[in-house]
Amino acid sequence: MADNDEVRPIIKKVKKVQGGGHHGGAWKVAYADFTTAMMAFFMLLWLLNVAPPETLAGLADYFSPTTAAVSGRTGSDAVNAPSSDAVGNNPSPVVAITVPGPPQSGPSDGDKRGQTEEGGGDPNFPNDRSVNLKAQEDAAFAQMQEQLRLAMQQSPDLADMSDQIIMEITEDGMKIQLLDKDRRAMFKSGTDELYDFARKLLAEIGKSIQTLPNRVTIQGHTDGGAFVGPNGETNWELSANRANSARRVLDNSGVTQDRFFEVVGKAGTDPLYPDQPNRTENRRITVLVLREAPVVPPNLTGPN
C-alpha cells in the first residue's frame, strides 16, 4: 500500500439514552385517572354513609322493578283494596304497588319487618313502598304549595294576603288555613257570605288542588265568642255553613264532587291560639288535602 493512499476515517455514533426517557409521560395520565377514580369512590362511600334511611330506601326502590295500578283492576298482580284515611274510617280506592319477585317458602326474620302477624303495617318498621309513597306525596304537596304562592304573588288582589294564609305539610296531608285579620274578615259578619278577595283566594286554591288526585276535607272555625243568629243559629251552624261556602267555591274552580271527603263545622273547639280563644285569627277555614294510605298486601298464608 502506498503511503499516499487516502485512509477513510471510521465514525462511530453513540446514542445517549436519558434515564426513564423511554417511558414518556403516559404514566402521569394513568396515575391522575386512578387518583380521580379513588376520590370519587370515597366520596360515594361518604354520601351513602350520611344519607338518611328514607333516601336510601327511595334510591333502592327506584332501581327495583315495579308496576303500579291506580284505583282499579289493571292486571292480575294489581292489588285494589279499601284503606282507612287520615281523618275517618271510610274506605276508598288508593294507589297499589306490587313488586314482582321469586316465591319464598316462608318469611325470615328480615321479612317480618314492616309486617304484623295479620299482614298489616308495623309502624316501627315502615316498608320501602310506604316510605316512597310518602316521599312522592310530599314532593307533590311542595309543588302545589309553590304553585299557589306564585299565583298569589302574580295576582294584584292577592299579593297582600300572604299574612292570611298558612300552608304546611303535616302527617295528615297538605293543610291550608285561611285566617281572618283585624279589619279584613273573609266572611261578612254573622253570615256565610264570602268577600270577593276571599273567594278569589279559594278559587286559586281550587286550581292548585285539582292537579292532585287526593281527597279534600274542609273545616270551618269560629272564635270562642258567643253567637246567636236570627233563627237561633250558633257557632256550630255558622262554622258548618262557612265550610260549605268554601266547598262551593272549590267545586266551581274545578275540584270534582267525588274529591270532597267531608265538610265539617267545628265552631270554636279547635282554636289556632288556644290561650286566646277570642282572637280574630281563630276564625278561619282549613282546607286539608289528605294523604292516601298505601294498600296493605293481603295475607296469603291463611289464618293462624
LINLINJO-V19828 format. One record per run of one state. SS is the DSSP state (@ for helix, = for strand, . for the rest). FROM is the first residue (numbers start at 0). TO is the last residue. If there is no record, write none. Layout:
BEGIN
SS:FROM:TO  SS:FROM:TO
END
This chain:
BEGIN
.:0:19  @:20:22  .:23:24  @:25:49  .:50:51  @:52:61  .:62:65  =:66:69  .:70:93  =:94:97  .:98:108  @:109:111  .:112:126  @:127:153  .:154:160  @:161:163  =:164:168  .:169:171  =:172:178  .:179:179  =:180:180  .:181:182  =:183:183  .:184:185  =:186:186  .:187:192  =:193:193  .:194:194  @:195:208  .:209:214  =:215:220  .:221:233  @:234:251  .:252:255  @:256:258  =:259:264  .:265:278  @:279:281  .:282:282  =:283:289  .:290:303
END
